[in-house]
């Protein structure tokens, strides 16, 4: 302690003690903040690496899709030629029904080939890359969801443009336009299930299936059309006004599902 500090300590002992105590607290807080910064910097580095890997994966998948597209274009004419070469021999050995099936299959292949080559300027970009559409269903029962509960259809069958999030159950419109949505709910025995489709925060449609007092399931479906702007959302939830009970069923016999597409 120098002369000035000794002077201050002699005449202002309480004030010096307070200042020193506050200084220690500030230093401790500063040390904690530095550790937090180091931790966040480490996490950011990990996230940057993950983004880099995902970018490389996307490029690889796009390359694979292009290769598969070219392979598919070459495959259809080969199938047509093979069936036509086999046709002269097969016709004498098959029944009329078999011949009709072969001719129908050949016609389908020719139709697919004509569609593929009719407009060469559009074959480089598939419809699944440009038209928003999705279909998803529950992979298991939704047990006693209660009221105001978002139904997350976790098993995805179709999801062009990746517009549906199977982790949140929410569809996000990638472009503005007129969309069609359809959903099916299977209600388990001894229950009643009220569901609604939400556009942003507005209710577009509602359904009810009722099996109270019954040892059987009930199935209900509904369809709505909505004018959406880009980044608008739509999802299915149980009603907030009417209480629901029982389970939402989804199994090998009947799926509870949610689908939508741009008109």
N, C-alpha and C positions, 0 to 999 in steps of 0.2 A: 504494500500500500504506500503510495507516494505522499508527499506533503499535503497536497490539496485534498486527497481522499481522507487523510488523517484529520485534517481540519474539519471536513464535512462530517466525518464520523464522530468527532468530538462534540460538535455543536448540534448536529442533526442525526443522532444515532438511530432513531426510529425510522426516519425517512430513508436512510441508506439501506437499512435492513429490508425495507419494503421493496426498494428498487432492485436490490440484488435478488430477492425472491422472485419478483416478476421477471427478471432477466433469465433466471433458471427455467421458469415455466415457458417463456418464449423460445428458449433454446430447445427444450424438449419437444414443443410443438413443431418447431422447424425441422427437427430430426425426423419426426413422424411423417411430416409432409414430404420430405425428401425420399423416405422409404416408399410412400404411396406413389410418388412420381416414377420411381424406378420400377415399381410393380406394374403400373399402367403402361410404361414404355415397353416392358417385356410382353405384356398382353397385346399391345399394338403390333409388335414385331411378329407375334404368332398369327394374328389376324391377317397381316399383310402377306405372310407366307401362304395362308389358306386361300386368300383371294387369288394369289398368283397360281396356285395349283388348280383352283376351280376354272380360272381362265384358260389354262392349258387343256383341262379336261373338255371344256366347251369347244375349243378349236379342234380337238381330236374327234369329238362326236360329230361336229359339222362335216369334217372330212369323211368320216364313215358314212354319214347320210348321203353325201354326194356320190361316194363310191357305190353304195347300194342302189341309188337312183339310176346310175348308169348301167349297173348290172341288170336291174329290172327291165330297162328299155331293151337290152339285148336278148333277155330271156324269153319274152313273149313271142317274137318272131320265130325263135327256135322251137318253142312248143307247138306253134301252128304248123311249122314244116314237118315236125315229127309225127303229129297226128294225121296230117294229110298223106304222108308216106305209108303209114300203117293202115290207112283207111281202105285201100284196095284189097288188102289181105283180110282185114278184120270184118269187112262187110259180108263176106261169104261164110264166115264162121259164127256170126253173132245173130241174135234174134232182132226183131224189129225194134223192140224197146231199147236194146243196147245200142243199136245204130242211131236211134233218136237221141239217146243220151250223149253219144260221141259227137253228133252234129251240133247239139246244143252247147256242149263244152267248147267246140271249135268256134261257134258263133260268138260265145262270150269272150273268148280270147281275141278274136278279130275286133270285137267292139272295143275292148280295152286297148288294143293296139291303135285303133283309129283315133280314140280319144287322146291317147298319149302323143301321137304324132300330128294331130290335126292342127295344132298351134304351137310350133317349136319355140316361140318367144316366151311361152308361159310354162314350159316344162321344167325350167330350172328352179322354180319355186313351187313347192307343193301346197295344196290347200290347207293342210294342217299347220302350216307356218303363217298363214295370213288370215284365217277365219277363227275367231275366238269360239271355242266350244269345249264343254267338259261333261263328264259323267263320273259320279262317285257314289259309293254305297257304304253302309256300315259293315265292317268285317266281323263284328260281334254285337251282342245285345247292348243296348243302352239302358242300364239298370236304374230304375227310379230317377229319371232326370229332374223331376220337379218342375217348377215354374221358372220362366225367364232364363232358360238354359239353352245355349247354342248347341245344336246337334252337329257334331263333327263327323262327316262322312269320310272316313279315313282311307278307304280302299278306292284307288283311282283307276277307272277303265280308260277314259279319254281325257286329255288335258292339253289341247293345242294352245300354243302361245303361253303355256304355264299360267293361265289366268285363275286357276283354282288352287287354293292353299289347303292341302289335306291335313295340315297341323292345326289350323284355326277354323276350318269349315267355311271360309269366306271366299267368295268370288269377287275379283276386282276387274272391272271393265277396262281392257287395254285401249279401246277406242270408243268414241261416241257412236250411238246408234240404237236401234230397236232390238231388244233382246227377249227371247222366250225362255221361261224357267218352268221346270216341272219337278215335283217331288212326290214321293210315295212313302207313306208311313204305315208300318205294320204294328198294330197294338196287341200286346200279349193278353192272356186271360185275366179276367177280373180287374180291368183297368179302364181308364179313360184318358185319351191323349189329345190335347189341343195344340196344334202347331201353327206357325205363321211364317210367311216369307217376308223378310225385311229388306227394303231398298234404302240404303243409308240408315235413316232412323224411322222411316215411314213403313207401316204395315201395308203390304200389297194384297195379300190373300191369307185365308185361314182355313184350317181343316179340323175335323173332329172324328175320332174313331172311338167307339164305346163298346166295351165288353164286360161292363159291371154285372156281376152275378152270373157270368157265362164262363164255361171252360173251353173257350175257343178264341181264335184270333180274329181281328178285323183289319181290313186293308182299306186305305183311303188315299186317293191321288188328286192332285190339283195342278193346274197350269195357269200361268199369268204371263202377260206381255208388258214390258217396261221400257220406257224411253230413258236411256242412261247416258250420262256424260262420261268421258274418260276418267278413270280412277274412282268412279262410283262403286259401291260395294253392294252385294246381296248375299243373304245367308238365311238359314232355317233355324228357328228356335221354338221352344215351347212357349205357350202364351203367358203373358204377364198379367192378363185380366182374369183368365179362367184357370183354376188349379187342375193339374194333371196328376194321375196316379198310375202305377204299374210300370211295365217295361216297354221299350221299343224293340221289336223283334227284327232280326235279320239273320237268315241262315240259308242252307242249301235249297230250301223250298220257296223262300220269298225274301227278296232284298228290300230293305228300306233305303231309298236312293234319292239323289239330288242331281239334276242335270240342267244345262242351259247352253244357249248358242245365239249367235248374232244372225238376225234375219238378213 
